[in-house]
Amino acid sequence: MAKPKQILTDNEKKLILAFYELGRTDKEIADIVGLPRKTFTDIIKYNDLTATIKKGIADSKVEASLYSQALAGNVTAQIFWLCNRVKDRWQNVNKVEHGLEKNDFNEIFDRIKGLLK
């Protein structure tokens, strides 16, 4: 059988990727879009989505595992989850404000360079 030459739109690709991220299988998605599974997987390959799908599935599995570990009491997983999901309260950032303008910095830098000559 010839390879299907159906080029998916960006929206179609996003929808298919969303189904995979929700944990749907090739067969389930093929049924949803009304295609035989083989035709559907050929279209996925033709549109170079295989690597993207594998990465998305792996990311989803890791996210689910992290969530499970956080619920099971793993403090590191809890902190990581909160730092990424509730950033406004759990942001892990050190901010240093020096109060200098760019011209002040250049002037100080030039003075230091002069001292080193």
PyMOL commands that place a pseudoatom at each C-alpha (Angstrom):
pseudoatom trace, name=CA, resn=MET, resi=1, chain=A, elem=C, hetatm=0, pos=[0.000, 0.000, 0.000]
pseudoatom trace, name=CA, resn=ALA, resi=2, chain=A, elem=C, hetatm=0, pos=[1.270, 3.455, -0.861]
pseudoatom trace, name=CA, resn=LYS, resi=3, chain=A, elem=C, hetatm=0, pos=[2.188, 5.794, 1.934]
pseudoatom trace, name=CA, resn=PRO, resi=4, chain=A, elem=C, hetatm=0, pos=[-0.661, 8.247, 2.680]
pseudoatom trace, name=CA, resn=LYS, resi=5, chain=A, elem=C, hetatm=0, pos=[0.398, 11.728, 1.694]
pseudoatom trace, name=CA, resn=GLN, resi=6, chain=A, elem=C, hetatm=0, pos=[-1.943, 13.603, 3.980]
pseudoatom trace, name=CA, resn=ILE, resi=7, chain=A, elem=C, hetatm=0, pos=[-0.267, 16.662, 5.400]
pseudoatom trace, name=CA, resn=LEU, resi=8, chain=A, elem=C, hetatm=0, pos=[-1.741, 17.636, 8.754]
pseudoatom trace, name=CA, resn=THR, resi=9, chain=A, elem=C, hetatm=0, pos=[-2.432, 21.241, 9.674]
pseudoatom trace, name=CA, resn=ASP, resi=10, chain=A, elem=C, hetatm=0, pos=[-0.854, 22.666, 12.825]
pseudoatom trace, name=CA, resn=ASN, resi=11, chain=A, elem=C, hetatm=0, pos=[-4.227, 22.451, 14.593]
pseudoatom trace, name=CA, resn=GLU, resi=12, chain=A, elem=C, hetatm=0, pos=[-4.656, 18.805, 13.584]
pseudoatom trace, name=CA, resn=LYS, resi=13, chain=A, elem=C, hetatm=0, pos=[-1.167, 18.030, 14.898]
pseudoatom trace, name=CA, resn=LYS, resi=14, chain=A, elem=C, hetatm=0, pos=[-1.926, 19.795, 18.195]
pseudoatom trace, name=CA, resn=LEU, resi=15, chain=A, elem=C, hetatm=0, pos=[-5.171, 17.860, 18.586]
pseudoatom trace, name=CA, resn=ILE, resi=16, chain=A, elem=C, hetatm=0, pos=[-3.499, 14.514, 17.919]
pseudoatom trace, name=CA, resn=LEU, resi=17, chain=A, elem=C, hetatm=0, pos=[-0.674, 15.336, 20.351]
pseudoatom trace, name=CA, resn=ALA, resi=18, chain=A, elem=C, hetatm=0, pos=[-3.263, 16.313, 22.975]
pseudoatom trace, name=CA, resn=PHE, resi=19, chain=A, elem=C, hetatm=0, pos=[-4.924, 12.901, 22.619]
pseudoatom trace, name=CA, resn=TYR, resi=20, chain=A, elem=C, hetatm=0, pos=[-1.566, 11.199, 23.190]
pseudoatom trace, name=CA, resn=GLU, resi=21, chain=A, elem=C, hetatm=0, pos=[-0.871, 13.388, 26.225]
pseudoatom trace, name=CA, resn=LEU, resi=22, chain=A, elem=C, hetatm=0, pos=[-4.219, 12.271, 27.638]
pseudoatom trace, name=CA, resn=GLY, resi=23, chain=A, elem=C, hetatm=0, pos=[-2.969, 8.701, 27.377]
pseudoatom trace, name=CA, resn=ARG, resi=24, chain=A, elem=C, hetatm=0, pos=[-4.918, 7.597, 24.298]
pseudoatom trace, name=CA, resn=THR, resi=25, chain=A, elem=C, hetatm=0, pos=[-3.477, 4.790, 22.154]
pseudoatom trace, name=CA, resn=ASP, resi=26, chain=A, elem=C, hetatm=0, pos=[-2.948, 4.787, 18.378]
pseudoatom trace, name=CA, resn=LYS, resi=27, chain=A, elem=C, hetatm=0, pos=[-6.046, 2.610, 17.997]
pseudoatom trace, name=CA, resn=GLU, resi=28, chain=A, elem=C, hetatm=0, pos=[-8.213, 4.882, 20.159]
pseudoatom trace, name=CA, resn=ILE, resi=29, chain=A, elem=C, hetatm=0, pos=[-7.141, 8.022, 18.292]
pseudoatom trace, name=CA, resn=ALA, resi=30, chain=A, elem=C, hetatm=0, pos=[-7.571, 6.317, 14.911]
pseudoatom trace, name=CA, resn=ASP, resi=31, chain=A, elem=C, hetatm=0, pos=[-11.117, 5.363, 15.949]
pseudoatom trace, name=CA, resn=ILE, resi=32, chain=A, elem=C, hetatm=0, pos=[-11.810, 8.945, 17.056]
pseudoatom trace, name=CA, resn=VAL, resi=33, chain=A, elem=C, hetatm=0, pos=[-10.668, 10.391, 13.716]
pseudoatom trace, name=CA, resn=GLY, resi=34, chain=A, elem=C, hetatm=0, pos=[-12.354, 7.596, 11.774]
pseudoatom trace, name=CA, resn=LEU, resi=35, chain=A, elem=C, hetatm=0, pos=[-9.318, 5.941, 10.185]
pseudoatom trace, name=CA, resn=PRO, resi=36, chain=A, elem=C, hetatm=0, pos=[-7.886, 2.433, 10.274]
pseudoatom trace, name=CA, resn=ARG, resi=37, chain=A, elem=C, hetatm=0, pos=[-5.022, 2.264, 12.806]
pseudoatom trace, name=CA, resn=LYS, resi=38, chain=A, elem=C, hetatm=0, pos=[-2.408, 1.476, 10.119]
pseudoatom trace, name=CA, resn=THR, resi=39, chain=A, elem=C, hetatm=0, pos=[-3.475, 4.455, 7.982]
pseudoatom trace, name=CA, resn=PHE, resi=40, chain=A, elem=C, hetatm=0, pos=[-3.416, 6.695, 11.040]
pseudoatom trace, name=CA, resn=THR, resi=41, chain=A, elem=C, hetatm=0, pos=[0.098, 5.600, 12.075]
pseudoatom trace, name=CA, resn=ASP, resi=42, chain=A, elem=C, hetatm=0, pos=[1.325, 6.039, 8.482]
pseudoatom trace, name=CA, resn=ILE, resi=43, chain=A, elem=C, hetatm=0, pos=[-0.003, 9.614, 8.528]
pseudoatom trace, name=CA, resn=ILE, resi=44, chain=A, elem=C, hetatm=0, pos=[1.787, 10.193, 11.858]
pseudoatom trace, name=CA, resn=LYS, resi=45, chain=A, elem=C, hetatm=0, pos=[5.061, 8.944, 10.334]
pseudoatom trace, name=CA, resn=TYR, resi=46, chain=A, elem=C, hetatm=0, pos=[4.561, 10.947, 7.127]
pseudoatom trace, name=CA, resn=ASN, resi=47, chain=A, elem=C, hetatm=0, pos=[4.124, 14.131, 9.197]
pseudoatom trace, name=CA, resn=ASP, resi=48, chain=A, elem=C, hetatm=0, pos=[7.255, 13.406, 11.296]
pseudoatom trace, name=CA, resn=LEU, resi=49, chain=A, elem=C, hetatm=0, pos=[5.305, 13.307, 14.563]
pseudoatom trace, name=CA, resn=THR, resi=50, chain=A, elem=C, hetatm=0, pos=[6.727, 10.056, 15.945]
pseudoatom trace, name=CA, resn=ALA, resi=51, chain=A, elem=C, hetatm=0, pos=[9.573, 11.634, 17.970]
pseudoatom trace, name=CA, resn=THR, resi=52, chain=A, elem=C, hetatm=0, pos=[7.303, 14.411, 19.242]
pseudoatom trace, name=CA, resn=ILE, resi=53, chain=A, elem=C, hetatm=0, pos=[4.710, 11.864, 20.349]
pseudoatom trace, name=CA, resn=LYS, resi=54, chain=A, elem=C, hetatm=0, pos=[7.314, 9.724, 22.133]
pseudoatom trace, name=CA, resn=LYS, resi=55, chain=A, elem=C, hetatm=0, pos=[8.668, 12.776, 23.953]
pseudoatom trace, name=CA, resn=GLY, resi=56, chain=A, elem=C, hetatm=0, pos=[5.159, 13.884, 24.939]
pseudoatom trace, name=CA, resn=ILE, resi=57, chain=A, elem=C, hetatm=0, pos=[4.273, 10.413, 26.231]
pseudoatom trace, name=CA, resn=ALA, resi=58, chain=A, elem=C, hetatm=0, pos=[7.520, 10.248, 28.210]
pseudoatom trace, name=CA, resn=ASP, resi=59, chain=A, elem=C, hetatm=0, pos=[6.931, 13.723, 29.677]
pseudoatom trace, name=CA, resn=SER, resi=60, chain=A, elem=C, hetatm=0, pos=[3.396, 12.747, 30.690]
pseudoatom trace, name=CA, resn=LYS, resi=61, chain=A, elem=C, hetatm=0, pos=[4.629, 9.567, 32.382]
pseudoatom trace, name=CA, resn=VAL, resi=62, chain=A, elem=C, hetatm=0, pos=[7.307, 11.461, 34.310]
pseudoatom trace, name=CA, resn=GLU, resi=63, chain=A, elem=C, hetatm=0, pos=[4.792, 14.109, 35.342]
pseudoatom trace, name=CA, resn=ALA, resi=64, chain=A, elem=C, hetatm=0, pos=[2.384, 11.437, 36.589]
pseudoatom trace, name=CA, resn=SER, resi=65, chain=A, elem=C, hetatm=0, pos=[5.211, 9.717, 38.465]
pseudoatom trace, name=CA, resn=LEU, resi=66, chain=A, elem=C, hetatm=0, pos=[6.332, 12.988, 40.064]
pseudoatom trace, name=CA, resn=TYR, resi=67, chain=A, elem=C, hetatm=0, pos=[2.760, 13.709, 41.127]
pseudoatom trace, name=CA, resn=SER, resi=68, chain=A, elem=C, hetatm=0, pos=[2.400, 10.199, 42.617]
pseudoatom trace, name=CA, resn=GLN, resi=69, chain=A, elem=C, hetatm=0, pos=[5.678, 10.571, 44.490]
pseudoatom trace, name=CA, resn=ALA, resi=70, chain=A, elem=C, hetatm=0, pos=[4.613, 13.968, 45.841]
pseudoatom trace, name=CA, resn=LEU, resi=71, chain=A, elem=C, hetatm=0, pos=[1.324, 12.512, 47.100]
pseudoatom trace, name=CA, resn=ALA, resi=72, chain=A, elem=C, hetatm=0, pos=[3.221, 9.601, 48.666]
pseudoatom trace, name=CA, resn=GLY, resi=73, chain=A, elem=C, hetatm=0, pos=[5.185, 12.020, 50.853]
pseudoatom trace, name=CA, resn=ASN, resi=74, chain=A, elem=C, hetatm=0, pos=[8.402, 12.455, 48.858]
pseudoatom trace, name=CA, resn=VAL, resi=75, chain=A, elem=C, hetatm=0, pos=[9.392, 15.939, 50.040]
pseudoatom trace, name=CA, resn=THR, resi=76, chain=A, elem=C, hetatm=0, pos=[11.722, 16.596, 47.103]
pseudoatom trace, name=CA, resn=ALA, resi=77, chain=A, elem=C, hetatm=0, pos=[8.935, 15.739, 44.663]
pseudoatom trace, name=CA, resn=GLN, resi=78, chain=A, elem=C, hetatm=0, pos=[6.542, 17.974, 46.616]
pseudoatom trace, name=CA, resn=ILE, resi=79, chain=A, elem=C, hetatm=0, pos=[8.915, 20.939, 46.497]
pseudoatom trace, name=CA, resn=PHE, resi=80, chain=A, elem=C, hetatm=0, pos=[9.660, 20.416, 42.806]
pseudoatom trace, name=CA, resn=TRP, resi=81, chain=A, elem=C, hetatm=0, pos=[5.962, 20.113, 41.992]
pseudoatom trace, name=CA, resn=LEU, resi=82, chain=A, elem=C, hetatm=0, pos=[5.042, 23.239, 43.962]
pseudoatom trace, name=CA, resn=CYS, resi=83, chain=A, elem=C, hetatm=0, pos=[7.942, 25.296, 42.557]
pseudoatom trace, name=CA, resn=ASN, resi=84, chain=A, elem=C, hetatm=0, pos=[6.682, 24.555, 39.054]
pseudoatom trace, name=CA, resn=ARG, resi=85, chain=A, elem=C, hetatm=0, pos=[2.911, 24.579, 39.603]
pseudoatom trace, name=CA, resn=VAL, resi=86, chain=A, elem=C, hetatm=0, pos=[2.456, 27.312, 42.247]
pseudoatom trace, name=CA, resn=LYS, resi=87, chain=A, elem=C, hetatm=0, pos=[5.246, 29.645, 41.165]
pseudoatom trace, name=CA, resn=ASP, resi=88, chain=A, elem=C, hetatm=0, pos=[3.838, 32.764, 42.793]
pseudoatom trace, name=CA, resn=ARG, resi=89, chain=A, elem=C, hetatm=0, pos=[4.203, 31.193, 46.268]
pseudoatom trace, name=CA, resn=TRP, resi=90, chain=A, elem=C, hetatm=0, pos=[6.983, 28.637, 45.723]
pseudoatom trace, name=CA, resn=GLN, resi=91, chain=A, elem=C, hetatm=0, pos=[9.366, 30.384, 43.364]
pseudoatom trace, name=CA, resn=ASN, resi=92, chain=A, elem=C, hetatm=0, pos=[12.956, 29.380, 43.998]
pseudoatom trace, name=CA, resn=VAL, resi=93, chain=A, elem=C, hetatm=0, pos=[14.763, 32.457, 42.685]
pseudoatom trace, name=CA, resn=ASN, resi=94, chain=A, elem=C, hetatm=0, pos=[17.422, 34.636, 44.222]
pseudoatom trace, name=CA, resn=LYS, resi=95, chain=A, elem=C, hetatm=0, pos=[17.048, 38.211, 43.038]
pseudoatom trace, name=CA, resn=VAL, resi=96, chain=A, elem=C, hetatm=0, pos=[19.890, 40.637, 43.557]
pseudoatom trace, name=CA, resn=GLU, resi=97, chain=A, elem=C, hetatm=0, pos=[19.262, 44.286, 42.860]
pseudoatom trace, name=CA, resn=HIS, resi=98, chain=A, elem=C, hetatm=0, pos=[22.347, 46.427, 42.681]
pseudoatom trace, name=CA, resn=GLY, resi=99, chain=A, elem=C, hetatm=0, pos=[20.627, 49.753, 41.997]
pseudoatom trace, name=CA, resn=LEU, resi=100, chain=A, elem=C, hetatm=0, pos=[23.143, 50.787, 39.339]
pseudoatom trace, name=CA, resn=GLU, resi=101, chain=A, elem=C, hetatm=0, pos=[22.275, 52.100, 35.917]
pseudoatom trace, name=CA, resn=LYS, resi=102, chain=A, elem=C, hetatm=0, pos=[24.124, 50.772, 32.889]
pseudoatom trace, name=CA, resn=ASN, resi=103, chain=A, elem=C, hetatm=0, pos=[26.145, 54.002, 32.580]
pseudoatom trace, name=CA, resn=ASP, resi=104, chain=A, elem=C, hetatm=0, pos=[27.153, 53.753, 36.266]
pseudoatom trace, name=CA, resn=PHE, resi=105, chain=A, elem=C, hetatm=0, pos=[28.371, 50.216, 35.699]
pseudoatom trace, name=CA, resn=ASN, resi=106, chain=A, elem=C, hetatm=0, pos=[30.395, 51.243, 32.634]
pseudoatom trace, name=CA, resn=GLU, resi=107, chain=A, elem=C, hetatm=0, pos=[31.969, 54.136, 34.540]
pseudoatom trace, name=CA, resn=ILE, resi=108, chain=A, elem=C, hetatm=0, pos=[32.941, 51.896, 37.478]
pseudoatom trace, name=CA, resn=PHE, resi=109, chain=A, elem=C, hetatm=0, pos=[34.267, 49.229, 35.114]
pseudoatom trace, name=CA, resn=ASP, resi=110, chain=A, elem=C, hetatm=0, pos=[36.403, 51.818, 33.287]
pseudoatom trace, name=CA, resn=ARG, resi=111, chain=A, elem=C, hetatm=0, pos=[37.815, 53.073, 36.624]
pseudoatom trace, name=CA, resn=ILE, resi=112, chain=A, elem=C, hetatm=0, pos=[38.722, 49.521, 37.676]
pseudoatom trace, name=CA, resn=LYS, resi=113, chain=A, elem=C, hetatm=0, pos=[40.396, 48.872, 34.300]
pseudoatom trace, name=CA, resn=GLY, resi=114, chain=A, elem=C, hetatm=0, pos=[42.403, 52.081, 34.809]
pseudoatom trace, name=CA, resn=LEU, resi=115, chain=A, elem=C, hetatm=0, pos=[43.602, 50.877, 38.215]
pseudoatom trace, name=CA, resn=LEU, resi=116, chain=A, elem=C, hetatm=0, pos=[44.817, 47.619, 36.709]
pseudoatom trace, name=CA, resn=LYS, resi=117, chain=A, elem=C, hetatm=0, pos=[47.071, 49.294, 34.118]
for i in range(1, 117): cmd.bond("trace and resi %d" % i, "trace and resi %d" % (i + 1))
show_as sticks, trace
zoom trace
